[in-house]
Amino acid sequence: MRYCSVRGKDYLMLPLALLIYPVQWVYVQFAKHAMPVALRHAMYPFSCLLYRHYFIVCEKPAGPAS
């Protein structure tokens, strides 16, 4: 997943992000999971609470391409 650059109006969410991130950090730090902690923290940086998220969904054709 990639995060787009933050825009001015995205900073309106900053107070909420400052409240949520410590709880998110503790959860990611102490969750029992096989994934290394460093990788989990890389997946959920503070910026993920501010930046816009874009998902691109693609489908592979059923048959061979003609």
HTML snippet that shows the backbone in 3Dmol.js (N, CA, C, O; Angstrom):
<script src="https://3Dmol.org/build/3Dmol-min.js"></script>
<div id="view" style="width:600px;height:400px;position:relative"></div>
<script>
const pdb = `
ATOM      1  N   MET A   1       0.849  -1.162   0.000  1.00  0.00           N
ATOM      2  CA  MET A   1       0.000   0.000   0.000  1.00  0.00           C
ATOM      3  C   MET A   1       0.898   1.228   0.000  1.00  0.00           C
ATOM      4  O   MET A   1       1.916   1.276   0.689  1.00  0.00           O
ATOM      5  N   ARG A   2       0.505   2.198  -0.772  1.00  0.00           N
ATOM      6  CA  ARG A   2       1.230   3.464  -0.797  1.00  0.00           C
ATOM      7  C   ARG A   2       0.320   4.551  -0.264  1.00  0.00           C
ATOM      8  O   ARG A   2      -0.898   4.510  -0.436  1.00  0.00           O
ATOM      9  N   TYR A   3       0.927   5.508   0.376  1.00  0.00           N
ATOM     10  CA  TYR A   3       0.183   6.636   0.902  1.00  0.00           C
ATOM     11  C   TYR A   3       0.505   7.863   0.054  1.00  0.00           C
ATOM     12  O   TYR A   3       1.669   8.125  -0.248  1.00  0.00           O
ATOM     13  N   CYS A   4      -0.515   8.607  -0.326  1.00  0.00           N
ATOM     14  CA  CYS A   4      -0.334   9.824  -1.108  1.00  0.00           C
ATOM     15  C   CYS A   4       0.166  10.931  -0.188  1.00  0.00           C
ATOM     16  O   CYS A   4       0.106  10.821   1.036  1.00  0.00           O
ATOM     17  N   SER A   5       0.651  11.976  -0.797  1.00  0.00           N
ATOM     18  CA  SER A   5       1.114  13.097   0.011  1.00  0.00           C
ATOM     19  C   SER A   5      -0.055  13.703   0.768  1.00  0.00           C
ATOM     20  O   SER A   5      -1.191  13.709   0.294  1.00  0.00           O
ATOM     21  N   VAL A   6       0.244  14.205   1.937  1.00  0.00           N
ATOM     22  CA  VAL A   6      -0.793  14.780   2.784  1.00  0.00           C
ATOM     23  C   VAL A   6      -1.171  16.165   2.258  1.00  0.00           C
ATOM     24  O   VAL A   6      -0.316  16.911   1.782  1.00  0.00           O
ATOM     25  N   ARG A   7      -2.426  16.491   2.346  1.00  0.00           N
ATOM     26  CA  ARG A   7      -2.920  17.794   1.910  1.00  0.00           C
ATOM     27  C   ARG A   7      -3.273  18.617   3.137  1.00  0.00           C
ATOM     28  O   ARG A   7      -3.397  18.083   4.239  1.00  0.00           O
ATOM     29  N   GLY A   8      -3.432  19.890   2.947  1.00  0.00           N
ATOM     30  CA  GLY A   8      -3.714  20.788   4.054  1.00  0.00           C
ATOM     31  C   GLY A   8      -4.929  20.396   4.866  1.00  0.00           C
ATOM     32  O   GLY A   8      -4.890  20.435   6.096  1.00  0.00           O
ATOM     33  N   LYS A   9      -6.011  20.019   4.197  1.00  0.00           N
ATOM     34  CA  LYS A   9      -7.223  19.668   4.934  1.00  0.00           C
ATOM     35  C   LYS A   9      -7.095  18.344   5.678  1.00  0.00           C
ATOM     36  O   LYS A   9      -7.897  18.059   6.568  1.00  0.00           O
ATOM     37  N   ASP A  10      -6.094  17.528   5.328  1.00  0.00           N
ATOM     38  CA  ASP A  10      -5.882  16.276   6.052  1.00  0.00           C
ATOM     39  C   ASP A  10      -5.373  16.528   7.471  1.00  0.00           C
ATOM     40  O   ASP A  10      -5.517  15.674   8.345  1.00  0.00           O
ATOM     41  N   TYR A  11      -4.784  17.693   7.697  1.00  0.00           N
ATOM     42  CA  TYR A  11      -4.288  18.018   9.033  1.00  0.00           C
ATOM     43  C   TYR A  11      -5.426  18.268  10.027  1.00  0.00           C
ATOM     44  O   TYR A  11      -5.181  18.363  11.230  1.00  0.00           O
ATOM     45  N   LEU A  12      -6.642  18.372   9.547  1.00  0.00           N
ATOM     46  CA  LEU A  12      -7.777  18.492  10.461  1.00  0.00           C
ATOM     47  C   LEU A  12      -7.930  17.234  11.313  1.00  0.00           C
ATOM     48  O   LEU A  12      -8.506  17.276  12.400  1.00  0.00           O
ATOM     49  N   MET A  13      -7.414  16.126  10.814  1.00  0.00           N
ATOM     50  CA  MET A  13      -7.490  14.863  11.541  1.00  0.00           C
ATOM     51  C   MET A  13      -6.322  14.677  12.511  1.00  0.00           C
ATOM     52  O   MET A  13      -6.270  13.675  13.224  1.00  0.00           O
ATOM     53  N   LEU A  14      -5.388  15.623  12.548  1.00  0.00           N
ATOM     54  CA  LEU A  14      -4.208  15.489  13.395  1.00  0.00           C
ATOM     55  C   LEU A  14      -4.540  15.297  14.874  1.00  0.00           C
ATOM     56  O   LEU A  14      -3.955  14.408  15.493  1.00  0.00           O
ATOM     57  N   PRO A  15      -5.445  16.075  15.481  1.00  0.00           N
ATOM     58  CA  PRO A  15      -5.746  15.836  16.904  1.00  0.00           C
ATOM     59  C   PRO A  15      -6.260  14.416  17.173  1.00  0.00           C
ATOM     60  O   PRO A  15      -5.883  13.793  18.166  1.00  0.00           O
ATOM     61  N   LEU A  16      -7.106  13.920  16.298  1.00  0.00           N
ATOM     62  CA  LEU A  16      -7.611  12.559  16.460  1.00  0.00           C
ATOM     63  C   LEU A  16      -6.489  11.538  16.271  1.00  0.00           C
ATOM     64  O   LEU A  16      -6.415  10.552  17.004  1.00  0.00           O
ATOM     65  N   ALA A  17      -5.629  11.770  15.300  1.00  0.00           N
ATOM     66  CA  ALA A  17      -4.516  10.856  15.046  1.00  0.00           C
ATOM     67  C   ALA A  17      -3.562  10.811  16.241  1.00  0.00           C
ATOM     68  O   ALA A  17      -3.028   9.752  16.568  1.00  0.00           O
ATOM     69  N   LEU A  18      -3.350  11.949  16.886  1.00  0.00           N
ATOM     70  CA  LEU A  18      -2.471  11.988  18.058  1.00  0.00           C
ATOM     71  C   LEU A  18      -3.060  11.205  19.228  1.00  0.00           C
ATOM     72  O   LEU A  18      -2.317  10.701  20.071  1.00  0.00           O
ATOM     73  N   LEU A  19      -4.368  11.099  19.288  1.00  0.00           N
ATOM     74  CA  LEU A  19      -5.004  10.295  20.329  1.00  0.00           C
ATOM     75  C   LEU A  19      -4.982   8.805  20.003  1.00  0.00           C
ATOM     76  O   LEU A  19      -4.809   7.973  20.895  1.00  0.00           O
ATOM     77  N   ILE A  20      -5.154   8.472  18.740  1.00  0.00           N
ATOM     78  CA  ILE A  20      -5.259   7.074  18.325  1.00  0.00           C
ATOM     79  C   ILE A  20      -3.900   6.387  18.230  1.00  0.00           C
ATOM     80  O   ILE A  20      -3.781   5.216  18.589  1.00  0.00           O
ATOM     81  N   TYR A  21      -2.864   7.099  17.749  1.00  0.00           N
ATOM     82  CA  TYR A  21      -1.600   6.441  17.437  1.00  0.00           C
ATOM     83  C   TYR A  21      -0.947   5.737  18.632  1.00  0.00           C
ATOM     84  O   TYR A  21      -0.443   4.628  18.455  1.00  0.00           O
ATOM     85  N   PRO A  22      -0.926   6.319  19.842  1.00  0.00           N
ATOM     86  CA  PRO A  22      -0.308   5.567  20.955  1.00  0.00           C
ATOM     87  C   PRO A  22      -0.992   4.223  21.217  1.00  0.00           C
ATOM     88  O   PRO A  22      -0.321   3.235  21.513  1.00  0.00           O
ATOM     89  N   VAL A  23      -2.305   4.181  21.111  1.00  0.00           N
ATOM     90  CA  VAL A  23      -3.030   2.920  21.305  1.00  0.00           C
ATOM     91  C   VAL A  23      -2.679   1.940  20.183  1.00  0.00           C
ATOM     92  O   VAL A  23      -2.465   0.754  20.432  1.00  0.00           O
ATOM     93  N   GLN A  24      -2.622   2.441  18.956  1.00  0.00           N
ATOM     94  CA  GLN A  24      -2.261   1.598  17.820  1.00  0.00           C
ATOM     95  C   GLN A  24      -0.844   1.071  17.980  1.00  0.00           C
ATOM     96  O   GLN A  24      -0.594  -0.101  17.698  1.00  0.00           O
ATOM     97  N   TRP A  25       0.085   1.903  18.424  1.00  0.00           N
ATOM     98  CA  TRP A  25       1.484   1.493  18.583  1.00  0.00           C
ATOM     99  C   TRP A  25       1.609   0.382  19.614  1.00  0.00           C
ATOM    100  O   TRP A  25       2.309  -0.605  19.390  1.00  0.00           O
ATOM    101  N   VAL A  26       0.924   0.547  20.750  1.00  0.00           N
ATOM    102  CA  VAL A  26       0.982  -0.479  21.802  1.00  0.00           C
ATOM    103  C   VAL A  26       0.399  -1.786  21.290  1.00  0.00           C
ATOM    104  O   VAL A  26       0.957  -2.854  21.543  1.00  0.00           O
ATOM    105  N   TYR A  27      -0.715  -1.716  20.575  1.00  0.00           N
ATOM    106  CA  TYR A  27      -1.324  -2.930  20.042  1.00  0.00           C
ATOM    107  C   TYR A  27      -0.386  -3.639  19.062  1.00  0.00           C
ATOM    108  O   TYR A  27      -0.207  -4.855  19.132  1.00  0.00           O
ATOM    109  N   VAL A  28       0.213  -2.868  18.148  1.00  0.00           N
ATOM    110  CA  VAL A  28       1.132  -3.458  17.168  1.00  0.00           C
ATOM    111  C   VAL A  28       2.360  -4.021  17.866  1.00  0.00           C
ATOM    112  O   VAL A  28       2.863  -5.076  17.480  1.00  0.00           O
ATOM    113  N   GLN A  29       2.842  -3.339  18.876  1.00  0.00           N
ATOM    114  CA  GLN A  29       4.046  -3.775  19.588  1.00  0.00           C
ATOM    115  C   GLN A  29       3.834  -5.094  20.326  1.00  0.00           C
ATOM    116  O   GLN A  29       4.698  -5.970  20.293  1.00  0.00           O
ATOM    117  N   PHE A  30       2.702  -5.234  20.981  1.00  0.00           N
ATOM    118  CA  PHE A  30       2.513  -6.372  21.871  1.00  0.00           C
ATOM    119  C   PHE A  30       1.587  -7.459  21.335  1.00  0.00           C
ATOM    120  O   PHE A  30       1.320  -8.434  22.037  1.00  0.00           O
ATOM    121  N   ALA A  31       1.096  -7.313  20.116  1.00  0.00           N
ATOM    122  CA  ALA A  31       0.249  -8.349  19.527  1.00  0.00           C
ATOM    123  C   ALA A  31       1.077  -9.604  19.280  1.00  0.00           C
ATOM    124  O   ALA A  31       2.213  -9.536  18.812  1.00  0.00           O
ATOM    125  N   LYS A  32       0.489 -10.743  19.601  1.00  0.00           N
ATOM    126  CA  LYS A  32       1.192 -12.017  19.373  1.00  0.00           C
ATOM    127  C   LYS A  32       0.946 -12.440  17.939  1.00  0.00           C
ATOM    128  O   LYS A  32      -0.154 -12.848  17.569  1.00  0.00           O
ATOM    129  N   HIS A  33       1.988 -12.333  17.151  1.00  0.00           N
ATOM    130  CA  HIS A  33       1.882 -12.639  15.734  1.00  0.00           C
ATOM    131  C   HIS A  33       3.239 -13.109  15.243  1.00  0.00           C
ATOM    132  O   HIS A  33       4.267 -12.722  15.798  1.00  0.00           O
ATOM    133  N   ALA A  34       3.254 -13.934  14.216  1.00  0.00           N
ATOM    134  CA  ALA A  34       4.508 -14.459  13.674  1.00  0.00           C
ATOM    135  C   ALA A  34       5.297 -13.396  12.917  1.00  0.00           C
ATOM    136  O   ALA A  34       6.505 -13.544  12.729  1.00  0.00           O
ATOM    137  N   MET A  35       4.642 -12.343  12.489  1.00  0.00           N
ATOM    138  CA  MET A  35       5.318 -11.283  11.734  1.00  0.00           C
ATOM    139  C   MET A  35       6.256 -10.500  12.659  1.00  0.00           C
ATOM    140  O   MET A  35       5.881 -10.179  13.787  1.00  0.00           O
ATOM    141  N   PRO A  36       7.468 -10.189  12.193  1.00  0.00           N
ATOM    142  CA  PRO A  36       8.398  -9.421  13.027  1.00  0.00           C
ATOM    143  C   PRO A  36       7.822  -8.043  13.399  1.00  0.00           C
ATOM    144  O   PRO A  36       7.103  -7.423  12.616  1.00  0.00           O
ATOM    145  N   VAL A  37       8.153  -7.589  14.596  1.00  0.00           N
ATOM    146  CA  VAL A  37       7.626  -6.321  15.103  1.00  0.00           C
ATOM    147  C   VAL A  37       8.039  -5.162  14.205  1.00  0.00           C
ATOM    148  O   VAL A  37       7.237  -4.262  13.955  1.00  0.00           O
ATOM    149  N   ALA A  38       9.274  -5.168  13.717  1.00  0.00           N
ATOM    150  CA  ALA A  38       9.748  -4.076  12.857  1.00  0.00           C
ATOM    151  C   ALA A  38       8.901  -3.973  11.590  1.00  0.00           C
ATOM    152  O   ALA A  38       8.591  -2.869  11.141  1.00  0.00           O
ATOM    153  N   LEU A  39       8.530  -5.098  11.020  1.00  0.00           N
ATOM    154  CA  LEU A  39       7.699  -5.096   9.818  1.00  0.00           C
ATOM    155  C   LEU A  39       6.290  -4.594  10.139  1.00  0.00           C
ATOM    156  O   LEU A  39       5.700  -3.858   9.349  1.00  0.00           O
ATOM    157  N   ARG A  40       5.755  -4.986  11.285  1.00  0.00           N
ATOM    158  CA  ARG A  40       4.429  -4.503  11.678  1.00  0.00           C
ATOM    159  C   ARG A  40       4.429  -2.990  11.855  1.00  0.00           C
ATOM    160  O   ARG A  40       3.488  -2.314  11.439  1.00  0.00           O
ATOM    161  N   HIS A  41       5.481  -2.458  12.472  1.00  0.00           N
ATOM    162  CA  HIS A  41       5.561  -0.998  12.645  1.00  0.00           C
ATOM    163  C   HIS A  41       5.755  -0.301  11.305  1.00  0.00           C
ATOM    164  O   HIS A  41       5.276   0.818  11.120  1.00  0.00           O
ATOM    165  N   ALA A  42       6.440  -0.934  10.380  1.00  0.00           N
ATOM    166  CA  ALA A  42       6.614  -0.354   9.040  1.00  0.00           C
ATOM    167  C   ALA A  42       5.284  -0.317   8.290  1.00  0.00           C
ATOM    168  O   ALA A  42       5.062   0.565   7.460  1.00  0.00           O
ATOM    169  N   MET A  43       4.406  -1.266   8.580  1.00  0.00           N
ATOM    170  CA  MET A  43       3.104  -1.301   7.910  1.00  0.00           C
ATOM    171  C   MET A  43       2.130  -0.275   8.466  1.00  0.00           C
ATOM    172  O   MET A  43       1.207   0.146   7.768  1.00  0.00           O
ATOM    173  N   TYR A  44       2.327   0.133   9.720  1.00  0.00           N
ATOM    174  CA  TYR A  44       1.395   1.049  10.383  1.00  0.00           C
ATOM    175  C   TYR A  44       2.127   2.267  10.953  1.00  0.00           C
ATOM    176  O   TYR A  44       2.157   2.449  12.170  1.00  0.00           O
ATOM    177  N   PRO A  45       2.715   3.100  10.094  1.00  0.00           N
ATOM    178  CA  PRO A  45       3.380   4.308  10.607  1.00  0.00           C
ATOM    179  C   PRO A  45       2.338   5.360  11.003  1.00  0.00           C
ATOM    180  O   PRO A  45       1.151   5.219  10.710  1.00  0.00           O
ATOM    181  N   PHE A  46       2.808   6.406  11.668  1.00  0.00           N
ATOM    182  CA  PHE A  46       1.902   7.489  12.062  1.00  0.00           C
ATOM    183  C   PHE A  46       1.248   8.116  10.837  1.00  0.00           C
ATOM    184  O   PHE A  46       0.084   8.515  10.882  1.00  0.00           O
ATOM    185  N   SER A  47       1.989   8.198   9.761  1.00  0.00           N
ATOM    186  CA  SER A  47       1.471   8.830   8.545  1.00  0.00           C
ATOM    187  C   SER A  47       0.252   8.102   7.979  1.00  0.00           C
ATOM    188  O   SER A  47      -0.542   8.709   7.260  1.00  0.00           O
ATOM    189  N   CYS A  48       0.087   6.821   8.285  1.00  0.00           N
ATOM    190  CA  CYS A  48      -1.083   6.100   7.761  1.00  0.00           C
ATOM    191  C   CYS A  48      -2.388   6.645   8.330  1.00  0.00           C
ATOM    192  O   CYS A  48      -3.454   6.424   7.755  1.00  0.00           O
ATOM    193  N   LEU A  49      -2.314   7.354   9.452  1.00  0.00           N
ATOM    194  CA  LEU A  49      -3.521   7.947  10.024  1.00  0.00           C
ATOM    195  C   LEU A  49      -3.871   9.280   9.367  1.00  0.00           C
ATOM    196  O   LEU A  49      -5.001   9.751   9.494  1.00  0.00           O
ATOM    197  N   LEU A  50      -2.923   9.887   8.671  1.00  0.00           N
ATOM    198  CA  LEU A  50      -3.163  11.193   8.066  1.00  0.00           C
ATOM    199  C   LEU A  50      -3.322  11.137   6.556  1.00  0.00           C
ATOM    200  O   LEU A  50      -4.175  11.824   5.994  1.00  0.00           O
ATOM    201  N   TYR A  51      -2.515  10.332   5.906  1.00  0.00           N
ATOM    202  CA  TYR A  51      -2.484  10.339   4.446  1.00  0.00           C
ATOM    203  C   TYR A  51      -3.703   9.646   3.873  1.00  0.00           C
ATOM    204  O   TYR A  51      -4.389   8.884   4.555  1.00  0.00           O
ATOM    205  N   ARG A  52      -3.952   9.921   2.627  1.00  0.00           N
ATOM    206  CA  ARG A  52      -5.064   9.282   1.922  1.00  0.00           C
ATOM    207  C   ARG A  52      -4.646   7.884   1.473  1.00  0.00           C
ATOM    208  O   ARG A  52      -3.481   7.643   1.157  1.00  0.00           O
ATOM    209  N   HIS A  53      -5.600   6.981   1.452  1.00  0.00           N
ATOM    210  CA  HIS A  53      -5.350   5.593   1.064  1.00  0.00           C
ATOM    211  C   HIS A  53      -6.011   5.324  -0.276  1.00  0.00           C
ATOM    212  O   HIS A  53      -7.149   5.728  -0.516  1.00  0.00           O
ATOM    213  N   TYR A  54      -5.297   4.652  -1.126  1.00  0.00           N
ATOM    214  CA  TYR A  54      -5.857   4.251  -2.410  1.00  0.00           C
ATOM    215  C   TYR A  54      -5.604   2.766  -2.605  1.00  0.00           C
ATOM    216  O   TYR A  54      -4.481   2.292  -2.435  1.00  0.00           O
ATOM    217  N   PHE A  55      -6.644   2.042  -2.958  1.00  0.00           N
ATOM    218  CA  PHE A  55      -6.540   0.628  -3.275  1.00  0.00           C
ATOM    219  C   PHE A  55      -6.864   0.472  -4.754  1.00  0.00           C
ATOM    220  O   PHE A  55      -7.832   1.044  -5.255  1.00  0.00           O
ATOM    221  N   ILE A  56      -6.061  -0.292  -5.428  1.00  0.00           N
ATOM    222  CA  ILE A  56      -6.321  -0.578  -6.834  1.00  0.00           C
ATOM    223  C   ILE A  56      -6.650  -2.066  -6.920  1.00  0.00           C
ATOM    224  O   ILE A  56      -5.856  -2.915  -6.516  1.00  0.00           O
ATOM    225  N   VAL A  57      -7.823  -2.364  -7.447  1.00  0.00           N
ATOM    226  CA  VAL A  57      -8.270  -3.753  -7.568  1.00  0.00           C
ATOM    227  C   VAL A  57      -8.272  -4.111  -9.044  1.00  0.00           C
ATOM    228  O   VAL A  57      -8.861  -3.413  -9.869  1.00  0.00           O
ATOM    229  N   CYS A  58      -7.605  -5.206  -9.359  1.00  0.00           N
ATOM    230  CA  CYS A  58      -7.516  -5.667 -10.748  1.00  0.00           C
ATOM    231  C   CYS A  58      -7.977  -7.112 -10.808  1.00  0.00           C
ATOM    232  O   CYS A  58      -7.889  -7.852  -9.828  1.00  0.00           O
ATOM    233  N   GLU A  59      -8.466  -7.498 -11.968  1.00  0.00           N
ATOM    234  CA  GLU A  59      -8.845  -8.887 -12.197  1.00  0.00           C
ATOM    235  C   GLU A  59      -8.039  -9.438 -13.353  1.00  0.00           C
ATOM    236  O   GLU A  59      -7.835  -8.770 -14.367  1.00  0.00           O
ATOM    237  N   LYS A  60      -7.589 -10.655 -13.184  1.00  0.00           N
ATOM    238  CA  LYS A  60      -6.853 -11.326 -14.235  1.00  0.00           C
ATOM    239  C   LYS A  60      -7.865 -11.976 -15.165  1.00  0.00           C
ATOM    240  O   LYS A  60      -8.830 -12.577 -14.693  1.00  0.00           O
ATOM    241  N   PRO A  61      -7.666 -11.871 -16.501  1.00  0.00           N
ATOM    242  CA  PRO A  61      -8.606 -12.508 -17.432  1.00  0.00           C
ATOM    243  C   PRO A  61      -8.658 -14.019 -17.203  1.00  0.00           C
ATOM    244  O   PRO A  61      -7.662 -14.633 -16.819  1.00  0.00           O
ATOM    245  N   ALA A  62      -9.821 -14.603 -17.441  1.00  0.00           N
ATOM    246  CA  ALA A  62     -10.016 -16.033 -17.206  1.00  0.00           C
ATOM    247  C   ALA A  62      -9.202 -16.909 -18.145  1.00  0.00           C
ATOM    248  O   ALA A  62      -8.619 -17.910 -17.729  1.00  0.00           O
ATOM    249  N   GLY A  63      -9.168 -16.523 -19.413  1.00  0.00           N
ATOM    250  CA  GLY A  63      -8.466 -17.359 -20.392  1.00  0.00           C
ATOM    251  C   GLY A  63      -7.177 -16.695 -20.868  1.00  0.00           C
ATOM    252  O   GLY A  63      -6.834 -15.596 -20.434  1.00  0.00           O
ATOM    253  N   PRO A  64      -6.474 -17.373 -21.761  1.00  0.00           N
ATOM    254  CA  PRO A  64      -5.247 -16.777 -22.299  1.00  0.00           C
ATOM    255  C   PRO A  64      -5.579 -15.546 -23.160  1.00  0.00           C
ATOM    256  O   PRO A  64      -6.620 -15.478 -23.813  1.00  0.00           O
ATOM    257  N   ALA A  65      -4.675 -14.603 -23.134  1.00  0.00           N
ATOM    258  CA  ALA A  65      -4.869 -13.364 -23.915  1.00  0.00           C
ATOM    259  C   ALA A  65      -4.751 -13.697 -25.386  1.00  0.00           C
ATOM    260  O   ALA A  65      -3.896 -14.490 -25.781  1.00  0.00           O
ATOM    261  N   SER A  66      -5.630 -13.080 -26.224  1.00  0.00           N
ATOM    262  CA  SER A  66      -5.573 -13.378 -27.645  1.00  0.00           C
ATOM    263  C   SER A  66      -4.784 -12.351 -28.396  1.00  0.00           C
ATOM    264  O   SER A  66      -4.638 -12.454 -29.614  1.00  0.00           O
TER     265      SER A  66
END
`;
const viewer = $3Dmol.createViewer("view");
viewer.addModel(pdb, "pdb");
viewer.setStyle({}, {cartoon: {color: "spectrum"}});
viewer.zoomTo();
viewer.render();
</script>
